[in-house]
Structure formats: C-alpha cells, structure tokens
Amino acid sequence: MILEGGGMGPVEEAVRSDVEQLGDLVGVEPSLSEMAYALARSIDTAATGECQTCGEAVTSAEDGRTLPQLNRELRQTLAQLLEGRAPDDDDDLGDLASPD
C-alpha cells in the first residue's frame, strides 16, 4: 500500500507538520528533526507492517526495536527539539512566594 502525500504515513506527516511550525531550525535542531522524521517513519512502518515507500511487507520490529520503544524515542527527540524553545517566563507575579 503506497500512501498519498509522497508515501508518508500519518505519524511522519504529523511530525513534519509540527516541526514546520517551529520555523527556522538552529543549532542541533535540524539533526533532531531528521531523527524525529526517521523515528516517525519507523513507527508508521511498524504499525502497518508495510514499507511506506514501496508497499512491501516488512517485519514490525526492525533492528529489534518495538513500537513502544520507537514511541518513547520519538517523544524524547521531540521534547529535546522543543526544549530550547520554551517561552520565557516574564510573569512579574510569578515570584511572589520568594521573599525579597
């Protein structure tokens, strides 16, 4: 089964959309985003049992990885990608609990 949209599965498509919303990538972000794409592609392949590009049947646990492990790795990679983009806390009242 070859999927529409360039052969991407739903997880890879969602990850690419999310990363695109980040705008320009700097530092290690391009590498992390490529890792996220590869993990998402592996998740799609493991979930369907088919290569997302050619439609050939593949084993669901390539290289001994399982779907839950791939999911954890993808979540961690996305968290690292977003880590440096956390908004600054400019809340003037946020430090009321600490005495000055």
Phi, psi and omega in degrees: 000116176263126184277153175290163177080038175080018177082012179276143174275175184295325180289314179298319179299317179294317180296316179298320178296316179297315181294322179300326180292344179287340183084213182296134178263137182231163177060234181271000183301320177299320178294317179296322180293321177295322176297317179298319179297316181295318178295317179298318178298319178295322177296314178300317180295316180295324182289324183264337184077012181230145174297131182289342181269310188252347179083001179291147177291137178227162176289147185280347182234063179304139179057027178077003180275145178251164181303315178299322178295317178298320178298316178298314180299319179295315179300317180295319180295316179294322178297318178296320180297322182274344186306313182282358183252011180297136180295145177293143179269096180262020182288113181292337181265358184292343182253025181297331182286341180263127181289143177244000000 
